[in-house]
Amino acid sequence: MRAKKITPFLYIFPALAILLVFVYVPIILNFFWSLFQWNAYTPGMNWVGFDYYVRLFQDENFWVCLKNNTMYALISLVGQVAFGLVIAAILESQYMRSRSTFFRTLFFIPSIMSMTIIGLLFYLFYNPNVGPFNALVHMFTGMDTTNLDILGSPETAIYGVIAVSQWMWFGYMAMLLIIGIQKIPDELNEAAYIDGANQFQVFWNVTIPNIKEMILVDTIVCVVGSFKLFDEVYIMTKGGPGYSSEVLSGYIYKAAFRQDEMGYACTIAVVLFIITFLLSLLQMKVSNSGKE
């Protein structure tokens, strides 16, 4: 009898051990190390307590990074989740379902491409000397693009990076939502049409309520991913010009490996963890996930 009680724990122990070693222990150590002044090449650690946290909230660059991450998250909720939901609904509509395979593949391909390749591709695309972006803007708007440099301007650099991410990930979000839509019983849609509902009413009153959990998953993936953003910014702008397009993950990298302030980098990482953790809890609370 005792062996039967212990057996389930033996099966889950490897997973728990991996989580403990690679997730929870590093989180605790990161907070501990944020209380010390230390670097990678000098032995010894000097206790500074919460001085780095005080410094962080007085750091103008930190607030610029936080603003950029927040703006990225808000735009992504529209450009990835909302737009992805519209695309998913169109591809799964009764008019498109039989021939949607091509479009699903087309929209999904960017999300499986290397971010390095995409970053370099759009870096050249935006380049005012060799890229076609300025010529296209001039062609469709008639605007003088002589001095237009999307990634070279502090006012537009972050928007150039955000636009690339929307193009890359909206198809992935749409595929997740398509999975949810495909699980809705056909009888519900048929009953709605029999009652006189049109396509939009079916989408609003049948589709959305039945895929709330999948929309929540997309939202959490999108928001948390927005605050973990690093590759796109590093490849395309390296946070520049100045710190105008910098994000929190990039600021951690610079503090740790450019300025060799490991304790300060740990402090930024702790704040980033708290932000993403609280956002996930808030989203699950607002959506009442798991209660239905």
C-alpha positions, 0 to 999 in steps of 0.5 A: 500500500505504501509503495502505491503511494510513493510510485506516482512521486517517483514518476514526477520526480525527474520533471520536478528536479529539472524544474528545480535546477533550471528554473526555481533555483536560478530565480532565487539565486538571481534575486540573491546576486542582485543584492551584491556588487560583482563582475564576471572577472573579479573575485569577491562580491560586495554587499549593496542591499537594495541600492541597485533597485533604487538606482534602477528606478532612477535610471532613465534608460530603464523607463525607456526600455519599459516603455518600448516593451509595453508599447510592443505588447500593446501593438502585438495584442492588436497585430498578432492576437486580434488580427490572428483571430480575424485571419483564423475565423476567415480561414475556418469559415464555410467559404474558405475551409476547403481551400485554406491549407495554402494560406495557413502554410503561407502565414505560418512559414515566417514563424519558423524562420530564423530570427537572425535571417529575418532581422538581417532581411528587414535590416536591408529592406529598411536600409535607405541606400539599398532597400526598397522600403523608401521607394515603396513609401514614395510610390504609394504615398508620394512622400519625400523619402530622401531623409527617411531612415526607419531604423536610424531615427530615434522616433521610428526605430522601435516601430520598425522592429515592432512591424517585423515581429507582427509580420513574423508571428501573427500567422503562428497566433492564427494557427493556435486559434484555428486549433481552438475553432476546429474543436467547436462542434459543427452543430453549434454553428449550424444551429446559429445559422438556422436561427438566422444568424449571419457570419459575423454574429456566429463569429461573435456569439459562438466562435469567440465564447468557445475559444476563450481559453485559446485566446488567453493562451495567445494573449499570455504568449504574446505579452510575455514574449513582448517583455522577453524580446531581444533578438529582433532589437539586437539584430536590427538596431542593437537598441539604438540610436542611443537607447531609443529602441532598447528593451529590457532584455537588451538592457540586461545584456548590456549591463552584464556583458558590455558594462560588466555590472552583473549585480545591476543586470540581475536587478533588471532581470528580477524586475523583468521576472516580476513584471511578466509573472504579475501580467500572467496572473492578471490575465488569468484572473481577468479571464477566469481561466480554468473556472469553466 
